[in-house]
Amino acid sequence: MPPVPRRDPAGQKEPPGGTRTEPDDHGLGRSRGGFSTKIHLTCEQGQKPLSLLVTAGQRGDSPQFEPVLKAIRVPRTAGGRPRVRPLRVRGDKAYSSRANRACLRRRGIRCTIPEPADQIRR
């Protein structure tokens, strides 16, 4: 006799991500709409891509902030080490966290990231 799947208190038969999990290096994940992927991208003002990170759809935006910034490598025309620190970062409310702002301050990068209303109240 096969084992009976246990139901959690919310009435769900299996975990939200399904019973099979994708390896961390794959960019597939489950979200409300089924399989999905998130592309985290940094680009310069002229829309030239500087770094790109692909994650599963259910992964949050804010935890990917530092890895995307660390992946920036802009080669210099005269040679030498590539530029790794942008002058300014612009982002949406998903990237507004104390940890992200502290990371930018440590690296001396100015930012333009709006704060959600609940953070402003605190």
ROKOLDO-358390 format. One line per field, with one value per residue (C-alpha): residue number from 1; x, y, z; chain. Coordinates in steps of 0.05 Angstrom, whole numbers, always signed. Layout:
BEGIN
i: NUM,... .
xx: X,... .
yy: Y,... .
zz: Z,... .
ch: A,... .
//
This chain:
BEGIN
i: 1,2,3,4,5,6,7,8,9,10,11,12,13,14,15,16,17,18,19,20,21,22,23,24,25,26,27,28,29,30,31,32,33,34,35,36,37,38,39,40,41,42,43,44,45,46,47,48,49,50,51,52,53,54,55,56,57,58,59,60,61,62,63,64,65,66,67,68,69,70,71,72,73,74,75,76,77,78,79,80,81,82,83,84,85,86,87,88,89,90,91,92,93,94,95,96,97,98,99,100,101,102,103,104,105,106,107,108,109,110,111,112,113,114,115,116,117,118,119,120,121,122 .
xx: +0,+31,+42,-13,+12,+6,-32,-5,-52,-63,-90,-32,-9,+62,+112,+101,+161,+137,+168,+226,+276,+321,+395,+417,+455,+391,+348,+281,+235,+162,+122,+48,+46,+85,+156,+191,+259,+284,+338,+378,+414,+459,+468,+499,+461,+466,+433,+497,+494,+548,+529,+474,+449,+394,+357,+295,+228,+213,+280,+276,+306,+342,+389,+415,+436,+507,+524,+501,+543,+604,+599,+609,+673,+682,+747,+788,+804,+877,+886,+896,+848,+774,+728,+686,+652,+596,+587,+513,+462,+388,+338,+266,+234,+251,+324,+311,+339,+387,+436,+437,+445,+502,+537,+534,+560,+618,+637,+627,+571,+515,+444,+375,+328,+258,+238,+173,+123,+133,+208,+198,+153,+209 .
yy: +0,+68,+120,+171,+242,+283,+348,+409,+455,+498,+438,+432,+362,+380,+436,+502,+488,+418,+352,+357,+412,+443,+449,+518,+532,+524,+585,+549,+554,+553,+614,+629,+624,+558,+552,+620,+653,+720,+760,+808,+857,+918,+965,+1032,+1094,+1078,+1010,+970,+908,+905,+842,+790,+738,+687,+657,+615,+652,+644,+674,+744,+806,+837,+778,+781,+855,+843,+785,+827,+887,+843,+815,+884,+886,+944,+939,+1003,+1027,+1041,+973,+959,+933,+934,+983,+947,+1004,+1045,+1118,+1111,+1056,+1064,+1010,+998,+987,+913,+932,+980,+945,+964,+911,+936,+1008,+989,+951,+1012,+1058,+1011,+1013,+1088,+1083,+1133,+1107,+1127,+1074,+1094,+1071,+1033,+1069,+1018,+1031,+1107,+1100,+1063 .
zz: +0,-20,+34,+42,+30,+93,+90,+125,+165,+103,+65,+16,-4,-21,-8,-47,-92,-109,-90,-139,-129,-182,-167,-144,-209,-251,-264,-259,-200,-182,-165,-168,-244,-250,-274,-277,-278,-253,-288,-244,-288,-279,-337,-349,-367,-441,-426,-439,-393,-340,-302,-304,-254,-268,-209,-197,-199,-125,-102,-73,-107,-48,-32,-104,-97,-73,-120,-180,-157,-146,-216,-249,-290,-339,-378,-385,-455,-438,-403,-330,-278,-296,-261,-209,-171,-203,-184,-170,-164,-180,-160,-143,-75,-75,-64,-6,+55,+110,+88,+15,+36,+85,+29,-16,+40,+53,-21,-27,-78,-79,-89,-111,-83,-60,+9,+21,+67,+123,+125,+126,+188,+225 .
ch: A,A,A,A,A,A,A,A,A,A,A,A,A,A,A,A,A,A,A,A,A,A,A,A,A,A,A,A,A,A,A,A,A,A,A,A,A,A,A,A,A,A,A,A,A,A,A,A,A,A,A,A,A,A,A,A,A,A,A,A,A,A,A,A,A,A,A,A,A,A,A,A,A,A,A,A,A,A,A,A,A,A,A,A,A,A,A,A,A,A,A,A,A,A,A,A,A,A,A,A,A,A,A,A,A,A,A,A,A,A,A,A,A,A,A,A,A,A,A,A,A,A .
//
